[in-house]
Amino acid sequence: MPSNCCSCLRHPFARFFFIVSCLVPLGIESGHAQTSFELKNGDRVAFLGDTFVERAIRFGHIETALAARWPDRNIVFRNIGWSGDSVGGRARAFFDPIDAGFENLKSHVQLADPSVVFVCYGAMASFEGEAGLDAFIRNYNTLLDTVATGDRRLVMLSPTPREALGHPMPDPTIQNQNLKVYTEALRLLASKRGIPFVDLFSTLVTSSAGRQTKAITDNGIHLNNYGYTLAAERIVQALAEYSSVKRLSLDKDGAVKEAMGISASVSIDSDGGLGLELQDERLSLSPLGGDHSQNLEIAVTNLPRGNYRLEYDGKAIVTGSAQKWKRGIQLAWEPSNEQAEELRAAVNRKNEHFFHQWRPQNETYIRGFRKHEQGQNAADLPKFDPFIEAEEMKISTLKKPQAYRLTLKRVKGGEG
């Protein structure tokens, strides 16, 4: 080995990366699961972790994406994340000794009664740097041993990267170096235990002065609405391999030449336009930030020269020349976008009801050391159940794509 390489490996973090590169199986790409994984009919999914997990209920993107991935399966989700939490349940201790936090964590998992647990820790622990890595992995192992009872399946998520937002926000370079080390340690841990692992640290692109992309955080640390949209996309893509491409190719007489992610029947209207009866396999999640890459692309060949307008319920979606329709036009909006937003709204309402049930604001008075004063009010917590169940019923309906009709007709205008 060259002398300069030996010199580099004297640094503890460098040695760690060298060992990981030798041990991690080849062919596994960053951000992809190491084992096949899917949610099954009847699964109950718990999201367990720190601030990243708790804040996810503000936006609903992750649960919405997972629900939409398997629209015909009955899957229930419960978020039991806790801001500032550690693998030892430190933030869940309330006014009790720190060790009580882990007992509370176990009771929270029991409350969710999951068959699948998504686990996400490491963001706070990474502030300890190299000195805290061994203890973190040791305690993470203890957590996994505790949670993985019976035939319960686990998924591990990495922390997310820090974003450079410029002055007066701090430079995240050193912390990102720590997060990279912790992410690789988690990848190795997941590989050893045969647990699917999703690398959000390496696959989320952050904004910076030299990279003019849309910011994914509110403050350099916590993901914003756009950031959670991207995280949801990464999670679903990593765990459940499927094509998100939705494409329909027709000729001018309505014959379907290609249909991907959608089924279609086409008729010729009385005015010579095409009537498209469409049924999506899955919802196209609502476009955000100008990205509508999951939306339907329609191509129509052999149209006579002219302009053609695609309509939904009498309203124009897009107009293009015959040449543009021949190449294919990806829709910036489609009906399933609105249904996906309705689904996410129902997910958010359900999560809000559940949060207030298992995390009541006056916890100290209801179940804590002052429960002798207002503990009788704990009897009201089950009253959230009907509201939760009502939203679950809406979610079950909204995640199933509904059939819809589009029409393509020639319009007056320039030739194309």
N, C-alpha and C positions, 0 to 999 in steps of 0.2 A: 504493500500500500504506500503511495507517495507520502512524503513527510508532511506536506501541507494538509493532506486529508487527516492524518493522525492528529495534527494540531487542532483541526476543527473539532474532532471528536472528543477533545478534552473537556469541552463545554457540556454540562449535564443535559441540557435540552437537545443539543446536537446528537449526543449518544442515544437519547430516547428516540429521536426521529429515525436514526439509523437502525435501531432494533425493530421499530415498528415496520419500517419498509421491508425488512427481511421476513417478518412474521405474517403480515397481512397478505391473504391469498391474492395472487395475481388475477387480473381479469374483472375484479370488482371495481366498478367506477364509483367515483365520489358521488354520494347522494343516493345510491341505489341500494335496495335491500339485499342482504346477503343470503336470505332464504326466501322462498316464495311465500306470499302472504295475501290473504284476502279476508274481508269480514264476511261472516256466515249468517244465514238466516237465524234469527233468535239471539244473536250476540248482544251483550250489554258492554259498552265501551266506556272506560273511565280514563279521563285525562288527568294525570297526576304530575305535579311539578311546581315550579316556582312562578315568578311574575309573568313570564312568557305564556304560561298555561292559563293563569287566572285572567289576564288581559284579553285572552282570545274570546272570552264571552262578550266583550264589548262589540265585537265585529262579526263573529259567527262564521267566518269564511272556512275555517278548517272543518268544522262539523258539517257545514253545508256541502263542501266538496266531497267528503266521504259519503254522506247520505246520497248525493246525486250519483256517485259512482256505482252504487248497487241499488237502483230504484225499486226493484221488486223484492228486496229482502227486508224483513222486519228487524231493524237495528236500533237500539236505544243508546243514547249518549249521555254521560254525566261528567261535568267538569268539577273536579275537586282540587284544582290548583290553588296555591296560596302564595301570595306575593312575599318575596324575601325568604322563602322556605329553603331548607337544605335537605340532603338525603337522610339526615337524622331527624327531620321534622321540627327543627329548631323554632320556626316561626309559629308553630301550632301549639306551643306550650302554654300560651296565655300567661297567667300569673303563677303557674306551677313551675317546679324545677324543669330544666331544659330536657332531661330524660323523658319527662311526661309527653313531650312533643311527639316522640316516635310512637308512643302508645295511642295518642290522638290520631296520628297519621294512619295507623292500622285500623282504627275505628272508622275513619273516613272512607277507606277502601272498602271496609265491610258494609258501610252504608250504601255505597254505589253498587255493590254486589256484581262486579264485572266478570265477564268471561275473557275480556281483552283489556289490557292496561297500556296506554301510551305514557311513557315515563320521560320527563325532561328536566334534568338538573345539570348544574355545572357552571352557570353564569356567575353566581356569587362565589363559588368555591375557587374559580379561576383567579380571583384577586389575590389568593394566597400564593400564586405562582408555583414554582417547582417545589417549594417547601411543603405545600399542602396536597400535592398530587397523590402521593401514596395513601394518605389517610382518606382522601376523597374516594379513590377507587375501592379501598377496603370497605368503607361505609356504603358505597353504592352496591357492592356485592351483597352486603347484609340486607339492604333494602330489597334487592331483586329476589334474594332467597325468601324473604318474608312475604313478598307480594305474589310470587310464582307458586301458588298452592294449587294442588289438583291438576287439572288440565288447562289452567288459565294461560293464555298466550300473552306475550309481551312484545312491545315495540319500543325501541330507544330513539330519542331525538337528541341531536346535539344542541348546544346553545347557538344563538344567532350572533352574527358579527356586530362589532361596534362601527359606527359611521362617523366619518370626518365631516362635520358641519361647519368647520371654520371658527374663528374667533367670535365670541368668547368661550365657545365650547372647547373642552380639552382635546388634545391630540390622542386618538385611540390606538396608536401604533403599538405601544408596549402591551396594552391589554389585549389587543388582537393576537399578539404573539402568544400570550398566555392561553387565550381561548383556542388557538390552533393546537397547542400541546394537549389541552384537555379534550378537545374533539378527537384527536388521534388516539388518546388513551381510551376514550369511550368506544371508538370504533374497534379497537383491539379487544376490549372487554366484551362487546356484543358478538364479535367473531368467535371468541372462545366459548361463549355460552349458547351460540347458535340463535341469537336474537336478531331479528331485522333491525337495521340501523339506518336512520335518515340523517344525512349530513346537511344541516341547514347553514352551518357556518361557511362552508366553501361554495355553496350553490346560490346563496342570496347575494346579488351584486349591490354593493352600497354606493351611494353618491359621494363624490369628492371633488376637490378643485380641478383635478386633472381628468375626471370622468363625469361628464355632464349628463348624468342620468337622474331619474326622479328619485327623491329621497324616500327611503323605506322606513325611517324612524321619525318619531316626534322630537327626540332630544339626543340623538346619537346612540341611544341604548334601547329604548322600547319601540317595537314596531308600530307603525301607523296603519291606517286602513289598507293602503297599498301594500305595505310590507306583509301584512297577514294574508292578503290575497295571494302574493307570491309564495309565502310559506305553505299555504294550503295546496297550491299547485305542485310544489316540490314534494310534499308528503304523498299525495295521491299518485303522482308519477313514479315515485321511488318504490312504493309498496305494491301498487296494482298496475302492472304493465298493460297498457291498452293504448290504442290510437285515439288521440283527441281530434283527429282530422274528420271533418264532416263535409262531404262533397257529393254533389248531384250533377250528373252530366246527361243532357238530353239532346235530341235533335228537334228541328222545327215542327216535326209531326208528332212530338210527344213521346217518342220511344225512349225509354230509359237505357242509357249506355253504361252508366256507372252509378252506384249508390253506396257511399261509405258512411256508416254511423247514422243512417236514416233509411226509412222505407218510403216509397213514393208510388203513387198512381197518378197518371197525367191524362187529361182530357182536352179536347179542343172545344173552346167556347163558341157560342153562336156568332160572335163578332170576330172569330179567327184567333183569339188569344188562347194562351195555354192556362188551364186550371190545374194547379199542383196540390194534391191531397198528400200531406206529409206527416210522418210520425217519427220523431227522434228516438234514438236508442237511449240517450241520456240528455239531460238538460245542458245547454250551453250556459255556463256561469256568466253573470252579467259583466260586460266589458268594463274595464277600469283603466284610466290613464291612456285611452286611445288604443288599447290592445283588444282586438276582437278576433284573435287568431283561432278561437274555438268555435266561432260562428260558422254557419253554413256557407259554403262556396257553391255557386250555381254556374254551370256552363251550358250554353245552348248553341248548337252548331247549325250552320246552313240557313240562318235567318236572312231574309231579304234585307238589302241595305236600308238603314233607317235607325230610329231610336226606339227603345223599348223600355217600358216602365214596369217594375215589379211592385205589386200592391198587396197589402194585407188589410182586410176589412175596409176596402175603399180608400185607404191611405197609402201614399207613395212611400216605398222603402228606398229604392234606388232606381236611377235611370241611366241607361248606357247604350252605346251604339252597338250595332250587330257585331262589329269586330271585338268590342269589349266583352260582350256576352260569349263570344266564341272562345276567348282566352279564359274566361271565368271571372266572376265578380264575387268577392267575399263580403257578406253582409255586415254592415256596421251595427245593425240591430236585427233581432229576430224575436218572435213571440216568446220563445223559451227563456230569453233574457229576463223578461218581466216575471215569469213564473219562478225563475231562480231567485229573484229578489224577494218575492213573496215567501219563498221557502226560507230564505235567510232571516227574514223578519220574524217568522214563526219560531225559528231556532233561537233567536235572540230573546223572544218573549218567554219561551220555555226555560231557557237558562237563567233568566232574571227571576222567575218564580222559584226555581230550584235553589238558586243562590240564597234568596231570602229565607228559604226553609232550612237549609243546613248551616247557613252563616247568618243568623239573625243579628241585627245591629246591637241589640242589648244582650248579647251572649252571656256576659258576666252575671246578669240578673236572672236569666232564664235557666242556665245550666252551670254557671260558674260559682265562685265562692260566695256570691250574694243571692243565690237562688232562694234562700229562705225569705227574701223580700218579695220576689215576683215569679218564683219558680212555677207557680200554677199556670202561668201563661204559656208554658211549653206545650200544654194541651192544644193550643191553637195551631201549632206548626203543621200537623197533618192536614189542616184545612187548605194548604197550598196544593194538595194532591189533585183535586178536580181541575184546577187551572193548568197544572202541568200536563195532565192527561188530555185535556182539550187541545192543547198545542201539539202534543204528540200525534193526535189524530189528524190535525191539519198538515203536519210534516209528512205523515205517511201518504197523504193524498198529493201534496204539492211536489214531492220528489219524483213522482211518476210523470213523464212527459205526456202532454195532451196533444192529440191530433189537431192540425190546423191547415188552413187553405191559403195559398198564395196564387195570385194571377199575374201573368206576364202578357202585356198588350202593347201593340205598336202605338206610338204617340206622334203628334206632329212636331216637327223640328228638323234640325240639320241632318243630313244623310251621314251614315257612318258605316 
